[in-house]
Amino acid sequence: NTEIPILTASVTGLEKAFKEIEEKKKSILKKSVKAVISLDDSGLFSVGEVYLHVELGKSVVESVKDGILSFFGNKKEEEEPVGEDVAHDKEAEAKEPEANKEKKDTTKEKLEKNSKVNETKSEPQVVIEKILLNVTITMETIKPLSDAQKSEIKERIHVMDVNDAKLRAREEGLNNLEALIYQIKYAIEDDDDVKAVTDEVTREELVTLVVFAQEWLDENYLAEVEKIKTEHEKLLKKWEPINLRKKEIQRRPETVEKLKKNLVLKKAIVEEHQKNQTDALKNKEDKKFLLLFPEEEFKTFFEFLNKTGIWLSEKMEEQSKKSLQEEPSFYSEEVLKKDSLLEKKFANFVKSKKWKKFETEEDLKKEKEEEEAKKKKEEEKIKKNEDEEEEKKFPQEEIENEDTKKEEEKNFESNEKTTTTEK
């Protein structure tokens, strides 16, 4: 019904926006007020931003035309010459050849024509500007919720969520307890593995607990969650060790067999690698490089294999001395961990393969020569450094003076000996 308004949007600030434009001294080419109105998928109607949309601009035709004409000396604002200048110009014009005058007139005509064409084709420079206006929304039909109403609704929803969570937890607890009761009943009556891992006394105790749990469930169907969980844990504590021993009857032999096969397989593979490596070293001939496993890796891996095999043998021997109704000496989970560790160790062994260089007699001789040359070079360097240090302590001039002095003393002694001999 178009006669019933949904909301009213009051817009203010338009006059202020126009004043801002006038202060900028820009001409308005086009103006409009635009509003963002939306209707979402839920059918809710709303008004967003409202703003003044204006196109501002100034024509640049006149300034371009004036610039071109002034370049050729025909600017409108240029002052007209007076006095002697006028007479001089007229005299010069009279003397000017007819052809030049015609050429000049033609140039002026073309210029004026082009300027008129540009004036028609030129468009003003446009700048689009948006000025945000103030908008106030008044709901005419459905009033929006206040903050207090929203808080109250949120609180009520929260209370309902809490109650729903409690209800789900209670239903889940009841289902778990009922399922456990039926599971134990079936296991005691029909499961041979359960009979194998329990004696008569244990089964009677378990039956008694199941009967009490069923009676409690029938009488306390609306009990609190905590009480239901307590009854469930009480029954589960008695049943869980029995159920685990029952599962181990099947799982333990399977995991043990898997580990045994894996130990044999990995040992055979590593031994084959060791044999191939020994043969390659014997027949390497003139090969300078070989891809080899480090000997330490062989030793480490074989030690791990022996250690794992011993552990498995000891555990199996312990288990053979126990009955199925007793606590097992080891569980299948432990065997699976050992098998996983074996795979990891084997992967590390495979990655340890590296290239190894073998040196011939020529390589050793060359290496020795290089070492000697390097040693000689270092000695020369040390000697040179010592000489430089010596020169710093005793400059060359002092050494020469000292040598001259010694030479003079030697000559003097020689002359003295000669004189004595002559005497």
C-alpha beads as a LAMMPS data file, in Angstrom:
LAMMPS data file: protein, C-alpha beads

423 atoms
422 bonds

1 atom types
1 bond types

-500.0 500.0 xlo xhi
-500.0 500.0 ylo yhi
-500.0 500.0 zlo zhi

Masses

1 110.0

Atoms # bond

1 1 1 0.000 0.000 0.000
2 1 1 1.747 3.175 -1.193
3 1 1 -0.388 5.342 1.107
4 1 1 1.282 3.877 4.209
5 1 1 4.906 5.095 4.530
6 1 1 7.535 2.716 5.836
7 1 1 9.999 5.363 6.952
8 1 1 10.812 9.041 6.562
9 1 1 14.318 10.309 5.801
10 1 1 15.022 13.970 6.637
11 1 1 18.028 15.458 4.859
12 1 1 19.829 18.598 6.121
13 1 1 23.049 20.439 5.299
14 1 1 22.325 21.252 1.632
15 1 1 22.674 25.031 2.039
16 1 1 25.969 24.616 3.870
17 1 1 27.266 22.383 1.070
18 1 1 26.487 25.028 -1.591
19 1 1 28.283 27.665 0.475
20 1 1 31.381 25.468 0.543
21 1 1 31.301 25.298 -3.262
22 1 1 30.862 29.081 -3.586
23 1 1 33.877 29.644 -1.339
24 1 1 35.989 27.584 -3.743
25 1 1 34.861 29.926 -6.585
26 1 1 34.052 27.122 -8.972
27 1 1 31.241 27.069 -11.514
28 1 1 28.576 24.354 -11.134
29 1 1 27.876 22.569 -14.407
30 1 1 25.477 19.978 -12.977
31 1 1 24.059 19.289 -9.520
32 1 1 21.955 16.578 -7.884
33 1 1 21.209 14.976 -4.518
34 1 1 21.711 11.198 -4.427
35 1 1 20.670 8.708 -1.744
36 1 1 21.623 5.052 -1.212
37 1 1 18.387 3.079 -0.711
38 1 1 18.438 -0.696 -0.180
39 1 1 15.977 -3.548 0.160
40 1 1 17.591 -6.743 1.495
41 1 1 16.565 -10.392 1.048
42 1 1 14.541 -10.284 4.261
43 1 1 12.370 -7.465 2.878
44 1 1 13.839 -4.804 5.167
45 1 1 13.955 -1.316 3.666
46 1 1 16.702 1.164 4.642
47 1 1 18.288 4.473 3.591
48 1 1 22.065 4.758 3.734
49 1 1 24.236 7.731 2.760
50 1 1 22.778 10.892 1.196
51 1 1 25.146 13.308 -0.546
52 1 1 25.269 16.283 -2.888
53 1 1 26.694 15.297 -6.280
54 1 1 28.055 18.253 -8.284
55 1 1 30.085 18.641 -11.468
56 1 1 32.418 21.630 -11.206
57 1 1 34.377 23.133 -14.102
58 1 1 35.693 26.163 -16.015
59 1 1 35.999 26.579 -19.790
60 1 1 39.562 26.872 -20.998
61 1 1 38.731 27.946 -24.602
62 1 1 39.311 31.688 -24.130
63 1 1 42.659 31.263 -22.429
64 1 1 43.885 28.936 -25.204
65 1 1 42.669 31.262 -27.953
66 1 1 44.275 34.306 -26.348
67 1 1 47.555 32.458 -25.968
68 1 1 47.678 31.501 -29.666
69 1 1 46.737 34.976 -30.916
70 1 1 49.218 36.710 -28.646
71 1 1 51.954 34.462 -30.034
72 1 1 51.268 35.904 -33.507
73 1 1 50.801 39.459 -32.188
74 1 1 47.028 39.698 -32.483
75 1 1 45.909 39.608 -28.831
76 1 1 42.721 41.583 -28.224
77 1 1 43.894 43.150 -25.013
78 1 1 47.128 44.383 -26.651
79 1 1 47.328 48.171 -26.645
80 1 1 46.948 50.015 -29.949
81 1 1 50.071 51.987 -31.025
82 1 1 49.762 55.815 -31.033
83 1 1 51.642 58.868 -32.322
84 1 1 54.817 58.368 -34.281
85 1 1 54.506 54.591 -33.977
86 1 1 51.244 54.696 -35.940
87 1 1 52.778 56.739 -38.696
88 1 1 55.812 54.521 -38.809
89 1 1 53.648 51.378 -39.035
90 1 1 51.557 52.848 -41.841
91 1 1 54.649 53.854 -43.755
92 1 1 56.128 50.381 -43.334
93 1 1 52.864 48.823 -44.404
94 1 1 52.817 50.960 -47.550
95 1 1 56.319 49.896 -48.442
96 1 1 55.614 46.212 -47.769
97 1 1 55.242 44.095 -50.907
98 1 1 51.737 43.111 -51.955
99 1 1 52.488 39.354 -51.774
100 1 1 53.608 39.562 -48.144
101 1 1 50.488 41.489 -47.195
102 1 1 48.241 38.862 -48.774
103 1 1 50.159 36.075 -47.001
104 1 1 49.797 37.782 -43.633
105 1 1 46.061 38.330 -44.112
106 1 1 45.596 34.660 -45.062
107 1 1 47.428 33.524 -41.906
108 1 1 45.218 35.702 -39.712
109 1 1 42.051 34.392 -41.349
110 1 1 43.141 30.757 -40.816
111 1 1 44.016 31.474 -37.207
112 1 1 40.646 33.052 -36.474
113 1 1 38.859 30.179 -38.240
114 1 1 40.765 27.504 -36.255
115 1 1 40.124 29.295 -32.990
116 1 1 36.369 29.321 -33.736
117 1 1 36.420 25.566 -34.520
118 1 1 38.304 24.837 -31.297
119 1 1 35.830 26.957 -29.406
120 1 1 32.923 24.809 -30.623
121 1 1 34.715 21.488 -30.072
122 1 1 36.317 22.309 -26.712
123 1 1 34.578 21.111 -23.615
124 1 1 34.996 22.510 -20.112
125 1 1 37.195 20.632 -17.619
126 1 1 34.910 18.661 -15.238
127 1 1 35.619 17.803 -11.597
128 1 1 33.092 15.643 -9.744
129 1 1 32.730 16.360 -6.052
130 1 1 30.594 14.611 -3.418
131 1 1 29.548 16.339 -0.191
132 1 1 27.963 14.133 2.483
133 1 1 24.664 15.416 3.886
134 1 1 23.035 14.727 7.236
135 1 1 20.154 12.231 7.184
136 1 1 17.746 11.352 9.997
137 1 1 15.599 8.194 9.699
138 1 1 12.156 8.005 11.309
139 1 1 10.336 4.650 11.155
140 1 1 6.642 5.203 10.390
141 1 1 5.347 1.623 10.720
142 1 1 7.492 -0.982 12.540
143 1 1 9.531 0.736 15.234
144 1 1 13.115 -0.529 15.756
145 1 1 14.036 -2.208 19.028
146 1 1 15.644 -0.113 21.721
147 1 1 18.965 -1.072 23.329
148 1 1 17.166 -2.236 26.480
149 1 1 14.840 -4.475 24.465
150 1 1 17.783 -5.935 22.539
151 1 1 19.642 -6.729 25.795
152 1 1 16.551 -8.409 27.245
153 1 1 16.068 -10.565 24.139
154 1 1 19.746 -11.575 24.125
155 1 1 19.506 -12.620 27.775
156 1 1 16.417 -14.733 27.117
157 1 1 18.114 -16.414 24.136
158 1 1 21.184 -17.130 26.282
159 1 1 19.019 -18.787 28.964
160 1 1 17.351 -20.950 26.317
161 1 1 20.762 -21.951 24.904
162 1 1 21.952 -23.004 28.375
163 1 1 18.803 -25.073 28.962
164 1 1 19.145 -26.702 25.540
165 1 1 22.783 -27.593 26.278
166 1 1 21.773 -29.197 29.587
167 1 1 19.019 -31.149 27.867
168 1 1 21.396 -32.409 25.166
169 1 1 24.004 -33.395 27.769
170 1 1 21.391 -35.310 29.814
171 1 1 20.076 -37.128 26.737
172 1 1 23.617 -37.990 25.681
173 1 1 24.432 -39.319 29.168
174 1 1 21.301 -41.470 29.211
175 1 1 22.083 -42.876 25.758
176 1 1 25.672 -43.701 26.738
177 1 1 24.599 -45.456 29.940
178 1 1 21.883 -47.441 28.192
179 1 1 24.237 -48.437 25.347
180 1 1 26.877 -49.631 27.836
181 1 1 24.307 -51.746 29.695
182 1 1 23.231 -53.508 26.484
183 1 1 26.851 -53.967 25.368
184 1 1 27.828 -55.707 28.628
185 1 1 24.694 -57.874 28.606
186 1 1 25.439 -59.112 25.090
187 1 1 29.146 -59.674 25.838
188 1 1 28.477 -61.763 28.955
189 1 1 25.867 -63.918 27.243
190 1 1 27.276 -64.429 23.716
191 1 1 30.917 -63.294 23.460
192 1 1 33.360 -66.207 23.905
193 1 1 36.361 -63.871 24.166
194 1 1 34.812 -62.157 27.200
195 1 1 34.292 -65.549 28.806
196 1 1 37.924 -66.403 28.049
197 1 1 39.336 -63.306 29.785
198 1 1 37.030 -63.454 32.853
199 1 1 36.242 -66.005 35.518
200 1 1 32.824 -66.873 36.886
201 1 1 33.109 -64.561 39.904
202 1 1 34.015 -61.540 37.760
203 1 1 31.115 -62.171 35.408
204 1 1 28.655 -62.444 38.323
205 1 1 29.898 -59.140 39.762
206 1 1 29.507 -57.532 36.348
207 1 1 25.963 -58.889 35.938
208 1 1 25.006 -57.506 39.362
209 1 1 26.318 -54.042 38.409
210 1 1 24.400 -54.126 35.125
211 1 1 21.133 -55.046 36.888
212 1 1 21.518 -52.222 39.411
213 1 1 22.381 -49.751 36.636
214 1 1 19.282 -50.758 34.631
215 1 1 17.018 -50.349 37.688
216 1 1 18.530 -46.954 38.490
217 1 1 18.054 -45.822 34.879
218 1 1 14.370 -46.831 34.904
219 1 1 13.707 -45.018 38.187
220 1 1 15.818 -41.896 37.510
221 1 1 15.140 -41.148 33.881
222 1 1 14.898 -37.414 34.687
223 1 1 18.018 -37.325 36.863
224 1 1 20.645 -34.591 36.617
225 1 1 23.540 -34.914 34.196
226 1 1 26.166 -35.314 36.949
227 1 1 24.347 -38.288 38.519
228 1 1 23.955 -40.004 35.146
229 1 1 27.692 -39.556 34.452
230 1 1 28.545 -40.992 37.879
231 1 1 26.554 -44.181 37.212
232 1 1 28.108 -44.507 33.770
233 1 1 31.685 -44.142 35.094
234 1 1 31.018 -46.684 37.875
235 1 1 29.952 -49.334 35.365
236 1 1 32.658 -48.407 32.828
237 1 1 35.448 -48.724 35.421
238 1 1 34.588 -52.404 35.916
239 1 1 34.016 -53.169 32.241
240 1 1 36.935 -51.329 30.592
241 1 1 39.818 -53.664 31.707
242 1 1 37.787 -56.716 30.650
243 1 1 36.973 -55.183 27.277
244 1 1 40.640 -54.257 26.717
245 1 1 41.827 -57.826 27.462
246 1 1 39.167 -59.122 25.072
247 1 1 40.399 -56.848 22.256
248 1 1 44.031 -57.819 22.898
249 1 1 43.231 -61.489 22.193
250 1 1 42.901 -60.585 18.502
251 1 1 45.083 -57.503 18.140
252 1 1 48.213 -58.607 19.993
253 1 1 49.047 -61.668 17.815
254 1 1 48.463 -59.615 14.629
255 1 1 50.771 -56.764 15.667
256 1 1 53.454 -59.188 16.927
257 1 1 53.445 -61.071 13.623
258 1 1 53.684 -57.812 11.699
259 1 1 56.680 -56.629 13.750
260 1 1 58.464 -59.976 13.358
261 1 1 58.107 -59.917 9.569
262 1 1 59.264 -56.318 9.428
263 1 1 62.369 -57.088 11.511
264 1 1 63.333 -59.978 9.217
265 1 1 62.691 -57.930 6.074
266 1 1 64.662 -54.877 7.191
267 1 1 67.559 -57.021 8.370
268 1 1 67.737 -58.804 5.004
269 1 1 67.702 -55.495 3.107
270 1 1 70.465 -53.936 5.210
271 1 1 72.595 -57.085 5.006
272 1 1 72.234 -57.018 1.209
273 1 1 73.384 -53.387 1.185
274 1 1 76.361 -54.296 3.349
275 1 1 77.329 -57.191 1.049
276 1 1 77.046 -55.036 -2.092
277 1 1 79.121 -52.322 -0.477
278 1 1 81.871 -54.792 0.484
279 1 1 81.982 -56.134 -3.092
280 1 1 82.097 -52.606 -4.498
281 1 1 85.062 -51.715 -2.281
282 1 1 86.950 -54.837 -3.352
283 1 1 86.386 -54.222 -7.071
284 1 1 86.599 -50.456 -7.150
285 1 1 89.791 -50.533 -9.313
286 1 1 90.505 -46.952 -10.465
287 1 1 87.210 -45.477 -9.308
288 1 1 87.775 -42.291 -7.365
289 1 1 84.186 -41.988 -6.033
290 1 1 81.695 -44.519 -4.629
291 1 1 78.219 -44.088 -3.116
292 1 1 78.500 -45.793 0.287
293 1 1 76.752 -46.176 3.620
294 1 1 78.859 -45.176 6.649
295 1 1 79.988 -48.218 8.631
296 1 1 78.688 -46.592 11.792
297 1 1 75.153 -46.598 10.324
298 1 1 75.313 -50.375 9.739
299 1 1 76.407 -50.899 13.310
300 1 1 73.705 -48.624 14.768
301 1 1 70.889 -50.190 12.748
302 1 1 71.856 -53.780 13.571
303 1 1 72.045 -52.872 17.266
304 1 1 68.509 -51.463 17.091
305 1 1 67.244 -54.622 15.351
306 1 1 68.791 -56.852 18.015
307 1 1 67.455 -54.695 20.833
308 1 1 63.896 -54.716 19.410
309 1 1 64.004 -58.469 18.793
310 1 1 65.169 -59.127 22.366
311 1 1 62.403 -56.900 23.783
312 1 1 59.730 -58.739 21.774
313 1 1 61.032 -62.178 22.781
314 1 1 61.101 -61.281 26.474
315 1 1 57.566 -59.843 26.416
316 1 1 56.179 -62.863 24.585
317 1 1 57.839 -65.185 27.076
318 1 1 56.311 -63.246 29.981
319 1 1 52.882 -63.335 28.342
320 1 1 53.089 -67.085 27.753
321 1 1 53.359 -67.595 31.517
322 1 1 50.165 -65.614 32.171
323 1 1 46.549 -66.605 31.701
324 1 1 44.159 -64.558 29.566
325 1 1 42.314 -63.463 32.698
326 1 1 45.399 -61.662 34.045
327 1 1 46.781 -58.263 33.110
328 1 1 48.851 -58.647 29.883
329 1 1 52.626 -58.181 30.057
330 1 1 52.401 -55.902 26.992
331 1 1 49.741 -54.430 24.726
332 1 1 49.432 -54.213 20.953
333 1 1 49.845 -50.433 21.154
334 1 1 53.419 -50.889 22.393
335 1 1 54.192 -53.243 19.501
336 1 1 52.826 -50.721 16.977
337 1 1 55.091 -48.024 18.424
338 1 1 58.126 -50.303 18.039
339 1 1 57.158 -51.023 14.435
340 1 1 56.767 -47.310 13.692
341 1 1 60.186 -46.611 15.227
342 1 1 61.705 -49.372 13.072
343 1 1 60.381 -47.704 9.905
344 1 1 61.806 -44.363 11.026
345 1 1 65.253 -45.854 11.747
346 1 1 65.284 -47.600 8.377
347 1 1 64.399 -44.357 6.567
348 1 1 67.289 -42.577 8.330
349 1 1 69.645 -45.407 7.346
350 1 1 68.677 -45.121 3.658
351 1 1 69.256 -41.342 3.736
352 1 1 72.759 -41.792 5.198
353 1 1 74.230 -42.996 1.868
354 1 1 76.940 -40.559 0.684
355 1 1 79.664 -40.241 -1.931
356 1 1 83.153 -41.159 -0.743
357 1 1 86.386 -40.130 -2.452
358 1 1 89.285 -42.605 -2.814
359 1 1 92.797 -41.165 -3.332
360 1 1 95.350 -42.840 -5.632
361 1 1 99.170 -42.695 -5.233
362 1 1 99.296 -39.782 -7.650
363 1 1 96.673 -37.926 -5.619
364 1 1 98.634 -38.546 -2.413
365 1 1 101.882 -37.365 -4.063
366 1 1 100.188 -34.258 -5.391
367 1 1 98.655 -33.582 -2.002
368 1 1 102.061 -33.909 -0.338
369 1 1 103.648 -31.488 -2.816
370 1 1 100.869 -28.984 -2.241
371 1 1 101.348 -29.238 1.525
372 1 1 105.105 -28.709 1.211
373 1 1 104.604 -25.718 -1.093
374 1 1 102.094 -24.277 1.329
375 1 1 104.472 -24.831 4.260
376 1 1 107.357 -23.211 2.369
377 1 1 105.204 -20.228 1.500
378 1 1 104.230 -19.789 5.145
379 1 1 107.886 -19.958 6.234
380 1 1 108.848 -17.307 3.681
381 1 1 106.033 -15.128 4.881
382 1 1 107.181 -15.492 8.510
383 1 1 110.777 -14.688 7.551
384 1 1 109.670 -11.636 5.608
385 1 1 107.668 -10.401 8.584
386 1 1 110.680 -10.892 10.864
387 1 1 112.917 -8.902 8.475
388 1 1 110.403 -6.091 8.372
389 1 1 110.253 -6.025 12.160
390 1 1 114.060 -5.952 12.306
391 1 1 114.213 -3.043 9.883
392 1 1 111.736 -1.144 12.015
393 1 1 113.960 -1.616 15.073
394 1 1 117.258 -0.820 13.254
395 1 1 116.879 1.581 10.290
396 1 1 119.090 1.037 7.215
397 1 1 121.182 4.201 7.772
398 1 1 122.218 3.093 11.256
399 1 1 123.176 -0.325 9.911
400 1 1 125.284 1.286 7.151
401 1 1 126.943 3.660 9.646
402 1 1 127.684 0.757 11.918
403 1 1 129.221 -1.189 9.022
404 1 1 131.330 1.860 8.019
405 1 1 132.531 2.312 11.565
406 1 1 133.526 -1.346 11.805
407 1 1 135.372 -1.066 8.462
408 1 1 137.304 2.024 9.662
409 1 1 138.268 0.307 12.895
410 1 1 139.433 -2.700 10.939
411 1 1 141.566 -0.490 8.604
412 1 1 143.019 1.389 11.559
413 1 1 144.054 -1.851 13.278
414 1 1 145.585 -3.086 10.016
415 1 1 147.598 0.136 9.578
416 1 1 148.787 -0.009 13.150
417 1 1 149.979 -3.585 12.715
418 1 1 151.845 -2.580 9.532
419 1 1 153.575 0.304 11.309
420 1 1 154.624 -1.939 14.166
421 1 1 156.015 -4.481 11.727
422 1 1 158.010 -1.813 9.887
423 1 1 159.431 -0.594 13.160

Bonds

1 1 1 2
2 1 2 3
3 1 3 4
4 1 4 5
5 1 5 6
6 1 6 7
7 1 7 8
8 1 8 9
9 1 9 10
10 1 10 11
11 1 11 12
12 1 12 13
13 1 13 14
14 1 14 15
15 1 15 16
16 1 16 17
17 1 17 18
18 1 18 19
19 1 19 20
20 1 20 21
21 1 21 22
22 1 22 23
23 1 23 24
24 1 24 25
25 1 25 26
26 1 26 27
27 1 27 28
28 1 28 29
29 1 29 30
30 1 30 31
31 1 31 32
32 1 32 33
33 1 33 34
34 1 34 35
35 1 35 36
36 1 36 37
37 1 37 38
38 1 38 39
39 1 39 40
40 1 40 41
41 1 41 42
42 1 42 43
43 1 43 44
44 1 44 45
45 1 45 46
46 1 46 47
47 1 47 48
48 1 48 49
49 1 49 50
50 1 50 51
51 1 51 52
52 1 52 53
53 1 53 54
54 1 54 55
55 1 55 56
56 1 56 57
57 1 57 58
58 1 58 59
59 1 59 60
60 1 60 61
61 1 61 62
62 1 62 63
63 1 63 64
64 1 64 65
65 1 65 66
66 1 66 67
67 1 67 68
68 1 68 69
69 1 69 70
70 1 70 71
71 1 71 72
72 1 72 73
73 1 73 74
74 1 74 75
75 1 75 76
76 1 76 77
77 1 77 78
78 1 78 79
79 1 79 80
80 1 80 81
81 1 81 82
82 1 82 83
83 1 83 84
84 1 84 85
85 1 85 86
86 1 86 87
87 1 87 88
88 1 88 89
89 1 89 90
90 1 90 91
91 1 91 92
92 1 92 93
93 1 93 94
94 1 94 95
95 1 95 96
96 1 96 97
97 1 97 98
98 1 98 99
99 1 99 100
100 1 100 101
101 1 101 102
102 1 102 103
103 1 103 104
104 1 104 105
105 1 105 106
106 1 106 107
107 1 107 108
108 1 108 109
109 1 109 110
110 1 110 111
111 1 111 112
112 1 112 113
113 1 113 114
114 1 114 115
115 1 115 116
116 1 116 117
117 1 117 118
118 1 118 119
119 1 119 120
120 1 120 121
121 1 121 122
122 1 122 123
123 1 123 124
124 1 124 125
125 1 125 126
126 1 126 127
127 1 127 128
128 1 128 129
129 1 129 130
130 1 130 131
131 1 131 132
132 1 132 133
133 1 133 134
134 1 134 135
135 1 135 136
136 1 136 137
137 1 137 138
138 1 138 139
139 1 139 140
140 1 140 141
141 1 141 142
142 1 142 143
143 1 143 144
144 1 144 145
145 1 145 146
146 1 146 147
147 1 147 148
148 1 148 149
149 1 149 150
150 1 150 151
151 1 151 152
152 1 152 153
153 1 153 154
154 1 154 155
155 1 155 156
156 1 156 157
157 1 157 158
158 1 158 159
159 1 159 160
160 1 160 161
161 1 161 162
162 1 162 163
163 1 163 164
164 1 164 165
165 1 165 166
166 1 166 167
167 1 167 168
168 1 168 169
169 1 169 170
170 1 170 171
171 1 171 172
172 1 172 173
173 1 173 174
174 1 174 175
175 1 175 176
176 1 176 177
177 1 177 178
178 1 178 179
179 1 179 180
180 1 180 181
181 1 181 182
182 1 182 183
183 1 183 184
184 1 184 185
185 1 185 186
186 1 186 187
187 1 187 188
188 1 188 189
189 1 189 190
190 1 190 191
191 1 191 192
192 1 192 193
193 1 193 194
194 1 194 195
195 1 195 196
196 1 196 197
197 1 197 198
198 1 198 199
199 1 199 200
200 1 200 201
201 1 201 202
202 1 202 203
203 1 203 204
204 1 204 205
205 1 205 206
206 1 206 207
207 1 207 208
208 1 208 209
209 1 209 210
210 1 210 211
211 1 211 212
212 1 212 213
213 1 213 214
214 1 214 215
215 1 215 216
216 1 216 217
217 1 217 218
218 1 218 219
219 1 219 220
220 1 220 221
221 1 221 222
222 1 222 223
223 1 223 224
224 1 224 225
225 1 225 226
226 1 226 227
227 1 227 228
228 1 228 229
229 1 229 230
230 1 230 231
231 1 231 232
232 1 232 233
233 1 233 234
234 1 234 235
235 1 235 236
236 1 236 237
237 1 237 238
238 1 238 239
239 1 239 240
240 1 240 241
241 1 241 242
242 1 242 243
243 1 243 244
244 1 244 245
245 1 245 246
246 1 246 247
247 1 247 248
248 1 248 249
249 1 249 250
250 1 250 251
251 1 251 252
252 1 252 253
253 1 253 254
254 1 254 255
255 1 255 256
256 1 256 257
257 1 257 258
258 1 258 259
259 1 259 260
260 1 260 261
261 1 261 262
262 1 262 263
263 1 263 264
264 1 264 265
265 1 265 266
266 1 266 267
267 1 267 268
268 1 268 269
269 1 269 270
270 1 270 271
271 1 271 272
272 1 272 273
273 1 273 274
274 1 274 275
275 1 275 276
276 1 276 277
277 1 277 278
278 1 278 279
279 1 279 280
280 1 280 281
281 1 281 282
282 1 282 283
283 1 283 284
284 1 284 285
285 1 285 286
286 1 286 287
287 1 287 288
288 1 288 289
289 1 289 290
290 1 290 291
291 1 291 292
292 1 292 293
293 1 293 294
294 1 294 295
295 1 295 296
296 1 296 297
297 1 297 298
298 1 298 299
299 1 299 300
300 1 300 301
301 1 301 302
302 1 302 303
303 1 303 304
304 1 304 305
305 1 305 306
306 1 306 307
307 1 307 308
308 1 308 309
309 1 309 310
310 1 310 311
311 1 311 312
312 1 312 313
313 1 313 314
314 1 314 315
315 1 315 316
316 1 316 317
317 1 317 318
318 1 318 319
319 1 319 320
320 1 320 321
321 1 321 322
322 1 322 323
323 1 323 324
324 1 324 325
325 1 325 326
326 1 326 327
327 1 327 328
328 1 328 329
329 1 329 330
330 1 330 331
331 1 331 332
332 1 332 333
333 1 333 334
334 1 334 335
335 1 335 336
336 1 336 337
337 1 337 338
338 1 338 339
339 1 339 340
340 1 340 341
341 1 341 342
342 1 342 343
343 1 343 344
344 1 344 345
345 1 345 346
346 1 346 347
347 1 347 348
348 1 348 349
349 1 349 350
350 1 350 351
351 1 351 352
352 1 352 353
353 1 353 354
354 1 354 355
355 1 355 356
356 1 356 357
357 1 357 358
358 1 358 359
359 1 359 360
360 1 360 361
361 1 361 362
362 1 362 363
363 1 363 364
364 1 364 365
365 1 365 366
366 1 366 367
367 1 367 368
368 1 368 369
369 1 369 370
370 1 370 371
371 1 371 372
372 1 372 373
373 1 373 374
374 1 374 375
375 1 375 376
376 1 376 377
377 1 377 378
378 1 378 379
379 1 379 380
380 1 380 381
381 1 381 382
382 1 382 383
383 1 383 384
384 1 384 385
385 1 385 386
386 1 386 387
387 1 387 388
388 1 388 389
389 1 389 390
390 1 390 391
391 1 391 392
392 1 392 393
393 1 393 394
394 1 394 395
395 1 395 396
396 1 396 397
397 1 397 398
398 1 398 399
399 1 399 400
400 1 400 401
401 1 401 402
402 1 402 403
403 1 403 404
404 1 404 405
405 1 405 406
406 1 406 407
407 1 407 408
408 1 408 409
409 1 409 410
410 1 410 411
411 1 411 412
412 1 412 413
413 1 413 414
414 1 414 415
415 1 415 416
416 1 416 417
417 1 417 418
418 1 418 419
419 1 419 420
420 1 420 421
421 1 421 422
422 1 422 423
